[in-house]
Amino acid sequence: MARQAADTGRHWYVIHTYSGYEDAVKEALMQRIESLGMQDLIFDVVVPKETQIVIKKGQPVTEEKRIFPGYVIVDMVVNDDSWYVVRNTPNVTGFVGAGTIPVPVSPDEWKVIKRHMGKADPKFKIDFAVDDHVVVLEGPFANYEGVISVVDEDKGKVKVLITIFGRETPVELDFTQVKKK
């Protein structure tokens, strides 16, 4: 039974996994490729991740976050044998596609995924929002209270309106310099 149209060649395909098992699926699939001699049909296995900066205990920490939880991307030529090897890897629930026929990732989609994975500068993952009441933790405005007027996740900064001498003054601070009140 053909699982793919003839002569589709080498493409990236998306497989669905149980959420949280993406890295385990990648490792198991790489071992199966090696032990079953499938290197000429299955070339690479990727768990798309991006680097984010999160605040833990008041300190910025860099973490890798999965871009697509529950999905792994495989560079392969689909035939009955390669399909069987991937499909029967533990914690793989199936290929993304119509029925049992995998649909390859388009070149444009793959460019977007690679761009997200290749970002050198980590993004800030912060739970501040405009109009949040915050307290300044450090700097010349330590212990002042204010309201967030602007959140800039790319730069990791917030603009806080602090009342000084009876007037609201905008102050730009790092995410690490404020906490929610």
N, C-alpha and C positions, 0 to 999 in steps of 0.2 A: 504494500500500500504506500503510494508516494505521499510524503508529508509536505512536499514543496514542488512548485512548478519546476520543470526541467531547466537546467542551465541558468539558474538565478545567480550562481557564483557566490563569492564571499561578501558577507554583509554583517552589520551589527544587528543583533536581535535582543529583544527584552524578554527576560524570564521573570515570572512572578514567584516570590518566595514567601514563607511565613515571615512576618515582620519581626525584626530583631535577629534574624538568622542570615542576613545578607553576607556577612564576612565568612561565616561557617560554610555557606553554600559555595562561595568563591574558592575557599580552601579545598573543600571536598571535590569540587569540579576540576580544579587544577590537578589534584591527586589522581582522579579518574582518567583525565586526559593522558597523564603520564603512564599509568599502569595499563591502560587499554590501548596505548599507541595511537591516540587520535590527534597527534600534533599536526598532521597534514589536513585536518578538517576543522579543528577547533583551535584558534590561535591565541585568544586573549579573553580574560574575564575581568570585568570592571564593576566595582561598587562605587557609583558616582558620589563623591563627597566634596564639601566645601569647608573651608576653615572659617570659624566664627569666633568672636571674642565675647565671652559671657562674664558676668560679674558674679563671683562666688565669695561670700564672706567679705564683701567690700573690695575685693581685688579682681582685676581683669585676668581671665584665664583663657588661653587659646584652646579650642576644641574642634575636632572634625565632626561635622554633622552630615548625615546621609541626605542627599538632595531628593531622592525618591525612595522613601522607606518602603520595603517590601518588593523592591525590584533590583535585578542585577542585569548587566548588559554583557552579551557574549559576541565576540567576533568569530564567525564561523561560516562554513559551507554546510547548508542543511541537506542531508540525505537521511535515509532510514536509520543508518548506524549512528550518525552524530546526533540526530534527534533523540534517539533512544538513550544515549549516554547522558545527555543534558536532562531530559525529561525524568529519568529515573535516578537522578542525584537526590540524596536525602534533603528534605525541606523545600524542594522545588515543587510548586503546584501546577506549573505549566508555562507555555509560551504565551506572550501577548499576541493575539491574532484572531483570525476567524476559525473557530473550531480547533482542529488539531494543526492547522496550517499557520506557521509563524509568519508574521509580517515584519519585514526589515525596517529598521530605523532609517528615515530619510537622511540624506547628506546634510540638509539644513538643520534638522533636529539634532544630529550628532555634533554639528558645529556649536550649537547653543549649549549642549551638555558639556563639551570640552571647554568652552569658555568659562562656564561656572566652576568647573573643577580646577581650571588653571589659574584662577585669580590668585595673584601673589599676596595681595593685601587682604587680610581677613576682615570680614564684616563684623560689626558689632551687633550682638543679639541682646537687646535691652528692652525691658518692659516699661519704659517711661512713655508717657503720652502728654500731649499739650493739655494744659489746665491741671496737671498733677501738682499737688502741694508737696514741696520737698524742703529738706534742711541741708544747708551747705556743710560739708564735713571738714574741709580744710581750705587753706588759703586765707587771704585778707577778709573774706566774708564768712569765715567759719562760724557756725551756730546761727547764722541768719536764716530766716525762713523766706520762701518765695514760691512763685507759681511758674511752671514751665510754659514758655511761649513758643519755643521752636525746638524740635528734635532733629538732629542731623546724624542719622545712623552711620553714614559713610565715613564721617570724620570722628565719630564717637563723642560728639559734643551736644550740649543742651544750652539754650538761652533761657535764663531764669530772671523773672522780674522780682527784684528785691526792693523793699521800701527803705530808702536811706534819706534821713532828714525830711521825712514827710513826702518824698517823691519816689515814684516807681522808677527804678533804674535797671535796664537790661544788662545782665552779666553773662558772658559766655564761659561755661565750665565744662570740664570733662565729665563723662558719665560716672567716673570713679569718685568725683568730688561731691556728689549729692546722693541722698537717699530719700525714699518716699517717707512722708510724714505719717 
